[in-house]
């Protein structure tokens, strides 16, 4: 799983992510996590573009070293690593490639908490992932 930054243990976002994974039969402990930023931003502020630019090569290298079978990118910044020139909204819901692995992009848990109407689309993304895993 690729995300912009780690979630804070016990946060609403972390609980939602655990529930999302459980809904498709996965435990969070069974999923490798790669975050563009190595720590959550204080006060839940958005990451600065300079921070993302600095840490992106490290995240991509970590992902390459893991050699994942599949990648779930959570959030537009994580998804845009597969296609930096595409508008982020066009990346979710379809299969892309990143670090030599098929990747599906979906919404970050924080976005789903702020915009619950997006949960149906996130569920469809997770079902795509689960189907691919079961092959």
Residue, then its C-alpha position, 0 to 999 in steps of 0.5 A: x500500500x502506498x500513501x502520502x504519509x503514515x496514519x496516526x495509530x488509533x485515529x479515525x483514518x487508521x480505523x477506517x483503513x483497517x475496516x476497509x482492508x478487513x472488508x476485502x479479507x485483508x489484515x493491515x498486518x499482512x499489507x506492506x506500507x510505503x509512505x511518501x513522507x516518513x511521518x504524519x504532518x503536525x496538526x493534520x496540515x497538508x504536506x508541502x510540495x518540497x517535502x513530497x519532492x524530497x521524499x518521493x525517490x525514497x518511497x519509490x525505491x522502497x516500493x521497488x525493493x519490496x517488489x509487490x505483486x499489487x499496489x493500492x495507492x491511497x490518495x491523489x499524491x500517491x496515485x500521481x506517482x504512476x502518472x504525474x501528468x494525469x489529473x489525479x481524478x482520472x487515476x482512481x478506479x483503473x489499473x495503472x503500473x508503478x514499480x513494475x507492479x499493477x496499481x489501483x488508486x483510491x481515496x485516502x481515508x481522510x478524504x473518505x471521512x470528509x466526503x462519505x459519498x465517495x465510499x462507494x467508489x472506494x469500495x469498488x476500488x477495493x473490490x478490484x484489488x480483491x479480485x486481482x489478489x484472488x487470481 
